[in-house]
Amino acid sequence: MTRSGVQGEDTQEEAAAASERAEAVRGDGDNGVEEAKDPRPRRRRRALRWTAVLIAVVLAGSAGAGYLYYEHLNDNIKQDALNLGDNKVAAPTPNAAGQTPLNILVIGSDARDSEENQQLGGARETFGSTPLADVQMLVHLSADRSNMSVVSMPRDTLLEIPRCTDPDDGTVYPASEGRVMTNQSLGHGGPGCTVATWQELTGIHIDHFVMVDFAGVVSMADAVGGVPVCVDANIHSRDGQGHGSGLKLAKGTHPVKGEQALQWLRTRYGFEDGSDLARAKAQHMYLNSMVRVLRENATLSSPNRLRRLAEEATEALTVDPGLDSVKKLYDLSNELRTVKPERITMTTMPNRYVGARVEPTEDAEQLFRLVREDIALDGKDAEKKPDAEPEPPADPAAPDDELAVQVRNGTRTDELGTAPGRANAIAGLLVERGFTKAVADPSVLPSEDRTVIRYPSADLEGDARRVAKSLGVPASSVKRSTAVSGVTLVVGADWREGTAYRAPGSDDSTPESAEALNGADESACMQVNPAFTWS
C-alpha cells in the first residue's frame, strides 16, 4: 500500500510559522507528522477538506461574471480526461420535460508540487510524490434543478480500483488486487481513474469532475469577507504533543477567513470525539454557511480582491474537457445557483469499520440508488418519479436459449434462515421460459434483502436486462458488479416463495447513517471536546 497521504494537525513549528505570516492566505494547519499515537481508528480522515472552497469557487462565478471572463484565466485552468476506465455507465434517461440530472465529482488532491502547496500542507518529505484523492464527493443536481444532493466518501474507504489507461502516454494501470483505499485511485493515471472508480462502485453516471489542490483553499473565505462558524465552547485545537490545527476561537459564532478558515476545515482534535466524522460535520457546516453568504452578497466589494480570487481559483483547478473554460464554469455555477439552500442536502457515504479502514454498508447502496433515480435526499419531491426506461445497452441480449444464467439463493436474513430450494425453483422457471442454460448455484448462499441481477461487463448488460424483464424484476435491480463472472440472479428475501415476483415498495428515505445536513440549517454549532477548551 502506498503512503497514507497528508497527515493532519501535527507539528507545533508549522503552526508557529503560520501565525507569523503577514499574508493570511499562507496559513498552515494540519501538517506532516504521522499520528501514530491516536488511539482511535482514523475514520474519514480529511473527508471534505476542500469541499467548501471548491463548491464556493463554482458558485461564486455568478458574483462577478465580468471579471471572470478575462481570457487569460482560461489558460490557468488545467484539464484531464473524464474517465480512464474501460467501462462506461449510461447517462440517465431524460424526464418528461427532456431534462437530465447533472453529476459532478469533486476531488481534493494532496499534491505537493509547489512551494505554496507545501507551505499550506506541510509534509515536505513528500514533495513530488504521487498525489492522493483525499477528498471525494459527488454533487448531484436534480433533473428539474429543484434540489441538490452531496455524497462524500471517506478517503479510507476500501474498494476495488478498475483498470485505467492514461491517454497521454498510454500507460495501463491494472485493476487493484483486491480492495485498496479509494484515495489511491488518483495515482492510477489521474482524476479520470477516480471517476471510473466511483462509477464502478455506485453505478452513477458522472458528467464532470473538478479537482482542487491546497493552493485554492483559503482565497474564497477572504473574498467574501469571512464565513460564519459556531462552537459551543472556547476551543484551541492543540494538545500536549503538538497535535492540532491551531484553531483558537471563543464560544459563539465568528466569521473565519484566511488561515483561520483553513484551520477550521482541518480541525479534528477538539471537535466532538476527535474523529474524522466530526471533522466532516464541521466542513459541512462551513460549506452551508459559505453558500448562504454568497447568496446574500450579489457582488464582492473589491474588484481587486475578486480578480485575485479568480487568478488563484483557476490556477488551483483541474477539470475535464467539458469544463475547460471560465465560461463553462460560469454556466455551471448558474445551474447550481438555481437551488435554494433549503433544498441542498449534504451526506457522508454510510460505512463501517474494517480494522482501521471503512467499507460501504447496505445503507450506502440505498443512498446511491436514490441518486441514480434522481430522488431528492430531503424527502421533498413533489411526487414519486416513475421508473424510467433505461437507455438500450450497447450490446443487445443474446437469444434466450443461448443466455447463461446462474441462480443463487439469497433469501437468508438476520431473522430467517435460507428458504430451501429457491435457486432450483427459479432456475427451473427460467428454463421453462426458454432460458435453457439457466442453472442453480448451490455453492454460494448470499444474503440479499431484494432480488438482484448482476452482470460483470457492458457486453452482458443486455442479457441481464432480458432476464429481469422475463421475471418482472425492475430495471433498478439490474446492477453491474465485478464480483460475478456472468449474469447472476440472486433470489432475495423479498421472494421467498412462489414464481411471481412482486417488487416491494421502495423506501425512498435517506438513511440515518448518511448524517444528512440541510443547507439552510443556521443553528448548527460544533461541540467542543472539554480537553481542548480554554478560559
C-alpha positions as CSV (number, residue, x, y, z in Angstrom):
1,M,0.0,0.0,0.0
2,T,1.3,3.5,-0.8
3,R,1.8,6.2,1.8
4,S,-1.4,7.2,3.6
5,G,-1.4,10.7,2.3
6,V,-1.0,14.0,4.0
7,Q,-1.2,13.7,7.8
8,G,-3.3,16.2,9.7
9,E,-2.8,18.6,12.6
10,D,0.6,17.8,13.9
11,T,3.7,19.9,14.3
12,Q,4.0,23.0,16.6
13,E,6.6,24.5,14.3
14,E,4.2,24.8,11.3
15,A,1.5,26.5,13.4
16,A,4.0,28.9,14.9
17,A,5.4,29.8,11.5
18,A,1.9,30.2,10.1
19,S,1.0,32.7,12.8
20,E,3.9,34.9,11.9
21,R,3.0,35.3,8.3
22,A,1.6,38.6,7.3
23,E,-0.5,37.1,4.5
24,A,-3.4,35.1,5.9
25,V,-3.7,33.2,2.6
26,R,-0.4,31.5,3.5
27,G,-2.0,29.8,6.6
28,D,-1.0,26.4,7.9
29,G,-2.8,23.9,10.0
30,D,-2.6,20.1,9.7
31,N,0.9,19.1,8.9
32,G,3.1,16.2,8.0
33,V,3.7,14.1,11.1
34,E,2.1,10.6,11.3
35,E,-0.5,10.5,14.1
36,A,0.6,7.1,15.4
37,K,-0.4,7.8,19.0
38,D,-4.0,8.4,18.2
39,P,-5.9,5.6,19.8
40,R,-8.9,5.9,17.5
41,P,-9.1,4.3,14.1
42,R,-8.5,7.0,11.5
43,R,-12.1,7.4,10.2
44,R,-12.9,9.7,7.4
45,R,-9.6,11.5,7.6
46,R,-9.7,14.8,5.9
47,A,-13.1,14.0,4.4
48,L,-14.4,17.1,2.6
49,R,-11.2,19.1,3.4
50,W,-11.6,21.0,0.2
51,T,-15.4,20.9,0.0
52,A,-16.1,24.5,0.9
53,V,-13.6,26.2,-1.3
54,L,-14.4,24.1,-4.3
55,I,-18.2,24.4,-4.4
56,A,-17.9,28.0,-3.4
57,V,-15.5,28.7,-6.3
58,V,-18.1,27.3,-8.7
59,L,-21.0,29.1,-7.1
60,A,-19.1,32.4,-6.9
61,G,-18.7,32.6,-10.6
62,S,-22.0,34.4,-10.9
63,A,-21.0,37.0,-8.3
64,G,-18.6,38.8,-10.7
65,A,-19.0,37.4,-14.1
66,G,-17.5,40.4,-15.8
67,Y,-14.1,39.9,-14.2
68,L,-14.2,36.1,-14.7
69,Y,-14.3,36.5,-18.5
70,Y,-10.7,37.6,-18.9
71,E,-9.3,35.3,-21.5
72,H,-6.0,34.6,-19.7
73,L,-7.9,32.9,-16.9
74,N,-8.8,30.1,-19.3
75,D,-5.1,29.4,-19.6
76,N,-4.8,28.9,-15.8
77,I,-7.3,26.0,-15.8
78,K,-5.7,22.6,-16.2
79,Q,-7.7,19.8,-17.8
80,D,-7.6,16.0,-17.8
81,A,-9.6,13.1,-19.3
82,L,-13.0,12.5,-17.7
83,N,-12.9,8.7,-17.5
84,L,-9.9,6.5,-17.8
85,G,-11.7,3.2,-17.1
86,D,-12.7,0.6,-19.7
87,N,-16.4,0.7,-18.7
88,K,-18.9,3.4,-19.1
89,V,-22.2,4.0,-17.3
90,A,-25.1,5.1,-19.4
91,A,-26.4,8.6,-18.9
92,P,-29.8,8.7,-17.2
93,T,-32.9,8.9,-19.4
94,P,-34.4,12.4,-19.7
95,N,-37.6,13.1,-17.8
96,A,-40.9,14.1,-19.5
97,A,-39.6,17.7,-19.9
98,G,-36.4,16.5,-21.6
99,Q,-34.2,17.3,-18.5
100,T,-31.4,15.1,-17.1
101,P,-29.6,15.2,-13.8
102,L,-26.1,16.5,-13.5
103,N,-23.4,14.7,-11.5
104,I,-20.1,16.3,-10.7
105,L,-17.3,14.6,-8.8
106,V,-15.3,16.9,-6.6
107,I,-11.8,15.8,-5.8
108,G,-9.4,17.3,-3.3
109,S,-5.8,16.4,-4.1
110,D,-2.9,16.4,-1.5
111,A,-0.4,17.4,-4.3
112,R,3.0,18.7,-3.0
113,D,4.1,20.1,-6.4
114,S,4.7,23.7,-5.5
115,E,6.2,25.8,-2.7
116,E,2.9,27.3,-1.9
117,N,1.2,23.9,-1.5
118,Q,4.0,22.7,0.8
119,Q,3.6,25.8,3.0
120,L,-0.1,25.2,3.2
121,G,0.1,21.5,3.7
122,G,3.4,20.7,5.4
123,A,4.7,17.2,4.7
124,R,7.8,18.5,2.9
125,E,9.3,15.0,2.7
126,T,6.5,14.0,0.3
127,F,7.4,16.7,-2.3
128,G,6.8,15.4,-5.8
129,S,5.3,12.1,-4.7
130,T,2.1,10.7,-6.2
131,P,-0.9,12.7,-5.1
132,L,-3.8,11.1,-3.3
133,A,-7.5,11.9,-3.7
134,D,-8.0,12.7,0.0
135,V,-11.4,14.2,-0.6
136,Q,-14.0,12.8,-2.9
137,M,-17.6,14.0,-3.1
138,L,-20.4,13.7,-5.6
139,V,-22.6,16.7,-6.3
140,H,-25.9,15.7,-7.8
141,L,-28.1,18.4,-9.3
142,S,-31.6,17.1,-10.0
143,A,-33.1,17.0,-13.5
144,D,-35.6,19.7,-12.7
145,R,-32.9,21.8,-10.9
146,S,-35.0,22.0,-7.8
147,N,-32.6,20.2,-5.4
148,M,-29.0,19.2,-4.9
149,S,-27.5,16.2,-3.1
150,V,-23.9,15.9,-2.0
151,V,-22.4,12.5,-1.1
152,S,-18.9,12.4,0.3
153,M,-16.8,9.3,0.6
154,P,-14.2,8.7,3.4
155,R,-10.7,8.6,2.0
156,D,-10.0,5.4,3.9
157,T,-12.9,3.5,2.1
158,L,-11.8,0.1,0.8
159,L,-12.9,-0.7,-2.7
160,E,-11.6,-2.1,-6.0
161,I,-9.9,0.3,-8.4
162,P,-10.6,-0.7,-12.0
163,R,-8.1,-0.9,-14.8
164,C,-7.3,2.6,-16.0
165,T,-5.4,3.8,-19.1
166,D,-3.6,7.2,-19.2
167,P,-4.5,8.7,-22.6
168,D,-1.4,11.0,-22.6
169,D,1.2,8.2,-22.7
170,G,-0.8,5.0,-23.0
171,T,0.3,3.7,-19.6
172,V,-2.1,1.0,-18.4
173,Y,-2.7,0.8,-14.6
174,P,-4.0,-2.7,-13.8
175,A,-7.0,-3.2,-11.6
176,S,-6.2,-3.4,-7.9
177,E,-5.6,-6.8,-6.5
178,G,-8.4,-6.9,-4.0
179,R,-9.6,-3.8,-2.1
180,V,-7.4,-0.8,-1.5
181,M,-8.0,2.7,-0.2
182,T,-10.1,4.8,-2.5
183,N,-7.7,7.8,-2.3
184,Q,-5.1,5.8,-4.3
185,S,-7.2,6.0,-7.4
186,L,-5.8,9.4,-8.3
187,G,-2.3,7.8,-8.7
188,H,-3.7,5.4,-11.4
189,G,-3.4,7.9,-14.3
190,G,-5.2,10.9,-12.8
191,P,-8.7,12.1,-11.8
192,G,-10.3,10.1,-14.6
193,C,-9.5,6.9,-12.7
194,T,-11.1,8.3,-9.6
195,V,-14.2,8.9,-11.8
196,A,-14.0,5.4,-13.1
197,T,-13.8,4.0,-9.6
198,W,-16.8,5.9,-8.4
199,Q,-18.9,4.8,-11.4
200,E,-17.9,1.1,-10.8
201,L,-18.9,1.4,-7.2
202,T,-22.1,3.4,-7.4
203,G,-23.5,2.8,-10.9
204,I,-23.9,6.6,-11.2
205,H,-23.1,8.3,-14.5
206,I,-20.7,11.2,-13.8
207,D,-20.8,14.1,-16.2
208,H,-17.8,16.2,-14.9
209,F,-15.1,16.3,-12.3
210,V,-13.4,19.3,-10.7
211,M,-10.2,18.8,-8.8
212,V,-8.5,21.4,-6.5
213,D,-5.2,21.4,-4.6
214,F,-4.0,23.1,-1.4
215,A,-3.5,26.5,-3.0
216,G,-7.2,27.0,-3.6
217,V,-8.4,26.6,0.0
218,V,-8.1,30.0,1.7
219,S,-8.9,32.5,-1.0
220,M,-12.7,32.2,-1.1
221,A,-13.2,33.0,2.6
222,D,-11.1,36.1,2.1
223,A,-13.0,37.2,-0.9
224,V,-16.4,37.1,0.8
225,G,-15.1,38.7,4.0
226,G,-15.3,35.6,6.2
227,V,-17.6,32.6,6.7
228,P,-19.6,32.4,9.9
229,V,-18.9,29.3,12.0
230,C,-20.1,28.3,15.5
231,V,-18.6,26.5,18.5
232,D,-20.4,25.7,21.7
233,A,-17.4,26.4,23.9
234,N,-13.9,28.0,23.7
235,I,-11.7,25.9,21.6
236,H,-7.9,25.6,21.0
237,S,-7.0,22.7,18.7
238,R,-3.6,21.8,20.1
239,D,-2.6,19.0,22.5
240,G,0.5,18.4,24.6
241,Q,2.2,16.5,21.8
242,G,1.7,19.3,19.3
243,H,-1.3,17.7,17.5
244,G,-4.0,20.0,16.3
245,S,-4.7,22.6,13.6
246,G,-4.0,25.5,15.9
247,L,-7.6,26.8,15.6
248,K,-8.4,29.1,18.5
249,L,-11.9,30.5,18.9
250,A,-14.1,31.8,21.7
251,K,-17.6,30.3,22.3
252,G,-20.2,31.5,19.8
253,T,-20.3,32.4,16.1
254,H,-17.4,34.0,14.3
255,P,-16.5,34.8,10.7
256,V,-13.3,32.9,9.8
257,K,-11.1,33.6,6.8
258,G,-7.6,33.0,5.6
259,E,-5.5,30.9,7.9
260,Q,-8.4,30.5,10.4
261,A,-10.7,29.2,7.7
262,L,-8.1,26.6,6.7
263,Q,-7.7,25.6,10.3
264,W,-11.5,25.2,10.7
265,L,-11.6,22.9,7.7
266,R,-8.7,20.8,9.1
267,T,-9.6,20.6,12.7
268,R,-10.1,17.1,14.2
269,Y,-8.6,17.5,17.6
270,G,-11.1,19.4,19.7
271,F,-14.3,18.7,17.8
272,E,-16.6,16.1,19.5
273,D,-14.8,12.8,19.7
274,G,-11.8,13.8,17.6
275,S,-12.7,11.5,14.7
276,D,-13.0,12.4,11.0
277,L,-16.7,12.1,11.4
278,A,-16.6,15.3,13.5
279,R,-14.3,17.0,11.0
280,A,-16.6,16.2,8.1
281,K,-19.5,17.6,10.1
282,A,-17.6,20.9,10.7
283,Q,-16.8,21.1,7.0
284,H,-20.4,20.6,6.0
285,M,-21.4,23.4,8.3
286,Y,-18.7,25.6,6.8
287,L,-19.9,24.9,3.2
288,N,-23.5,25.6,4.0
289,S,-22.6,28.8,5.7
290,M,-20.5,29.9,2.7
291,V,-23.3,29.2,0.2
292,R,-25.6,31.4,2.3
293,V,-23.0,34.2,2.4
294,L,-22.5,34.0,-1.3
295,R,-26.3,34.3,-1.9
296,E,-26.6,37.2,0.4
297,N,-23.8,39.1,-1.4
298,A,-24.7,39.5,-5.0
299,T,-21.3,41.2,-5.7
300,L,-18.0,41.4,-3.9
301,S,-17.0,44.9,-2.8
302,S,-13.4,44.9,-4.1
303,P,-12.7,44.3,-7.8
304,N,-9.0,43.7,-6.9
305,R,-9.9,41.0,-4.4
306,L,-12.2,39.4,-6.9
307,R,-9.5,39.5,-9.6
308,R,-7.0,37.9,-7.2
309,L,-9.6,35.3,-6.3
310,A,-10.2,34.5,-9.9
311,E,-6.5,34.1,-10.6
312,E,-5.9,31.8,-7.6
313,A,-9.0,29.7,-8.0
314,T,-8.4,29.0,-11.7
315,E,-4.8,28.1,-11.1
316,A,-5.9,25.6,-8.4
317,L,-8.4,23.8,-10.7
318,T,-8.1,20.7,-12.9
319,V,-11.3,19.9,-14.8
320,D,-12.5,17.6,-17.5
321,P,-12.7,18.9,-21.1
322,G,-16.4,19.7,-20.6
323,L,-15.5,22.4,-18.1
324,D,-12.2,23.7,-19.5
325,S,-13.1,27.4,-19.7
326,V,-14.2,30.2,-17.3
327,K,-17.4,30.5,-19.4
328,K,-18.3,26.8,-18.9
329,L,-17.6,27.1,-15.2
330,Y,-19.7,30.2,-15.0
331,D,-22.6,28.4,-16.8
332,L,-22.3,25.6,-14.4
333,S,-22.4,28.0,-11.5
334,N,-25.6,29.4,-12.8
335,E,-27.2,26.0,-12.8
336,L,-26.0,25.3,-9.3
337,R,-27.3,28.7,-8.1
338,T,-30.9,27.7,-9.0
339,V,-31.1,25.5,-6.0
340,K,-32.1,27.2,-2.7
341,P,-30.1,26.4,0.4
342,E,-33.0,24.6,2.0
343,R,-33.1,22.1,-0.9
344,I,-29.4,21.2,-0.5
345,T,-28.7,18.0,1.4
346,M,-25.1,17.0,2.4
347,T,-24.4,13.5,3.4
348,T,-21.5,11.1,4.0
349,M,-21.5,7.6,2.5
350,P,-22.7,5.2,5.2
351,N,-19.8,3.0,6.2
352,R,-18.5,0.5,8.8
353,Y,-15.0,-0.2,10.2
354,V,-12.8,-2.8,8.7
355,G,-9.8,-2.6,11.0
356,A,-8.7,1.0,10.8
357,R,-10.4,1.5,7.4
358,V,-14.0,1.5,6.3
359,E,-16.2,-0.1,3.7
360,P,-19.7,0.8,2.3
361,T,-22.7,-0.6,4.1
362,E,-26.1,-1.6,2.8
363,D,-27.3,1.9,3.5
364,A,-24.6,3.2,1.1
365,E,-26.3,1.3,-1.7
366,Q,-29.6,2.8,-0.7
367,L,-28.0,6.3,-0.9
368,F,-26.5,5.5,-4.3
369,R,-29.9,4.3,-5.6
370,L,-31.6,7.5,-4.6
371,V,-29.0,9.5,-6.5
372,R,-29.2,7.1,-9.5
373,E,-33.0,7.5,-9.6
374,D,-32.9,11.3,-9.0
375,I,-34.8,11.1,-5.8
376,A,-34.3,14.1,-3.5
377,L,-32.5,13.3,-0.3
378,D,-34.5,15.9,1.7
379,G,-37.7,13.9,1.0
380,K,-39.5,16.9,-0.6
381,D,-40.0,15.6,-4.1
382,A,-43.4,16.8,-5.3
383,E,-44.3,13.3,-6.3
384,K,-42.7,9.9,-6.8
385,K,-40.9,9.7,-10.1
386,P,-41.9,6.7,-12.2
387,D,-39.2,4.3,-13.2
388,A,-37.8,5.5,-16.5
389,E,-36.8,3.1,-19.2
390,P,-33.0,3.0,-19.3
391,E,-31.1,3.6,-22.5
392,P,-30.7,0.5,-24.7
393,P,-27.5,-1.4,-23.8
394,A,-24.5,-1.2,-26.1
395,D,-24.8,-4.9,-26.9
396,P,-28.2,-6.4,-27.4
397,A,-29.2,-9.5,-25.5
398,A,-28.3,-13.0,-26.8
399,P,-31.2,-15.3,-27.8
400,D,-32.8,-16.7,-24.6
401,D,-31.7,-20.2,-25.3
402,E,-28.1,-19.1,-25.5
403,L,-28.1,-16.9,-22.5
404,A,-26.3,-18.4,-19.5
405,V,-27.7,-17.5,-16.0
406,Q,-26.5,-18.6,-12.6
407,V,-29.2,-18.5,-9.9
408,R,-28.3,-18.3,-6.2
409,N,-30.4,-18.4,-3.1
410,G,-30.0,-15.2,-1.1
411,T,-33.2,-15.4,1.0
412,R,-31.4,-15.7,4.3
413,T,-32.0,-12.8,6.7
414,D,-30.9,-11.9,10.3
415,E,-34.3,-13.2,11.5
416,L,-35.0,-16.0,9.0
417,G,-32.9,-18.9,7.6
418,T,-32.5,-19.6,4.0
419,A,-35.7,-20.6,2.2
420,P,-34.9,-24.1,0.8
421,G,-35.0,-24.8,-2.9
422,R,-35.4,-21.2,-4.1
423,A,-32.4,-21.3,-6.5
424,N,-33.6,-24.5,-8.1
425,A,-37.2,-23.2,-8.3
426,I,-36.3,-20.0,-10.1
427,A,-33.7,-21.7,-12.4
428,G,-36.4,-24.1,-13.3
429,L,-38.8,-21.3,-14.0
430,L,-36.2,-19.7,-16.3
431,V,-35.7,-22.9,-18.2
432,E,-39.5,-23.2,-18.7
433,R,-39.5,-19.7,-20.2
434,G,-36.8,-20.6,-22.7
435,F,-33.6,-19.8,-20.8
436,T,-32.3,-23.4,-21.2
437,K,-28.8,-22.6,-19.9
438,A,-30.1,-21.3,-16.5
439,V,-28.6,-23.3,-13.6
440,A,-28.8,-23.2,-9.9
441,D,-25.6,-22.5,-8.0
442,P,-25.9,-24.1,-4.5
443,S,-22.3,-23.4,-3.6
444,V,-23.0,-19.8,-2.7
445,L,-25.7,-18.7,-0.2
446,P,-25.5,-14.9,-0.1
447,S,-28.0,-12.7,1.8
448,E,-29.9,-10.1,-0.1
449,D,-32.9,-8.1,1.0
450,R,-34.1,-7.6,-2.5
451,T,-33.8,-9.8,-5.6
452,V,-31.0,-8.6,-7.8
453,I,-29.4,-9.5,-11.1
454,R,-25.7,-8.7,-11.5
455,Y,-23.5,-8.7,-14.6
456,P,-19.7,-8.1,-14.8
457,S,-19.2,-6.2,-18.0
458,A,-21.0,-3.9,-20.5
459,D,-21.3,-6.7,-23.1
460,L,-23.6,-8.7,-20.7
461,E,-25.9,-5.8,-19.7
462,G,-28.4,-6.6,-22.3
463,D,-28.5,-10.3,-21.2
464,A,-29.1,-9.2,-17.6
465,R,-31.9,-6.9,-18.6
466,R,-33.5,-9.5,-20.6
467,V,-33.6,-11.9,-17.7
468,A,-35.0,-9.2,-15.4
469,K,-37.8,-8.4,-17.9
470,S,-38.8,-12.0,-18.2
471,L,-39.2,-12.3,-14.5
472,G,-40.8,-8.9,-13.8
473,V,-37.7,-7.7,-11.9
474,P,-37.4,-3.9,-12.1
475,A,-34.5,-2.4,-14.1
476,S,-33.3,-0.7,-10.9
477,S,-32.4,-4.2,-9.6
478,V,-30.1,-4.9,-12.5
479,K,-26.6,-3.9,-11.4
480,R,-23.1,-4.1,-12.7
481,S,-20.6,-5.9,-10.4
482,T,-17.1,-7.2,-10.7
483,A,-18.0,-9.8,-8.0
484,V,-19.6,-12.1,-10.6
485,S,-18.2,-13.7,-13.7
486,G,-21.5,-13.9,-15.7
487,V,-25.2,-13.0,-15.4
488,T,-26.1,-13.9,-11.9
489,L,-29.6,-13.8,-10.4
490,V,-29.7,-13.7,-6.6
491,V,-33.2,-14.6,-5.3
492,G,-33.6,-12.2,-2.3
493,A,-35.6,-12.2,0.9
494,D,-38.4,-10.4,-0.9
495,W,-39.1,-13.6,-3.0
496,R,-39.1,-16.5,-0.5
497,E,-41.9,-18.3,-2.2
498,G,-43.9,-18.6,-5.4
499,T,-42.9,-18.0,-9.0
500,A,-44.4,-14.5,-9.5
501,Y,-42.1,-11.7,-8.4
502,R,-43.7,-8.7,-6.8
503,A,-41.2,-5.9,-6.2
504,P,-41.6,-4.5,-2.7
505,G,-42.5,-0.8,-2.3
506,S,-39.3,1.3,-2.4
507,D,-38.1,3.0,0.7
508,D,-37.0,6.4,-0.7
509,S,-35.9,7.9,2.6
510,T,-32.3,8.9,3.2
511,P,-30.6,6.5,5.6
512,E,-30.0,8.0,9.0
513,S,-26.4,6.7,8.8
514,A,-25.8,9.2,6.0
515,E,-25.9,12.0,8.6
516,A,-27.8,14.4,6.3
517,L,-27.3,18.1,6.9
518,N,-29.7,20.7,5.4
519,G,-28.1,23.6,3.6
520,A,-30.4,26.1,5.3
521,D,-29.6,25.0,8.8
522,E,-28.2,28.1,10.5
523,S,-28.5,26.6,14.0
524,A,-25.6,24.1,13.6
525,C,-22.8,24.6,16.2
526,M,-19.8,22.3,16.7
527,Q,-19.5,20.6,20.0
528,V,-16.1,21.2,21.6
529,N,-14.3,18.4,23.4
530,P,-13.6,19.6,27.0
531,A,-10.0,18.5,26.7
532,F,-9.5,21.3,24.1
533,T,-11.2,24.2,25.7
534,W,-9.7,27.2,27.5
535,S,-10.9,30.0,29.8
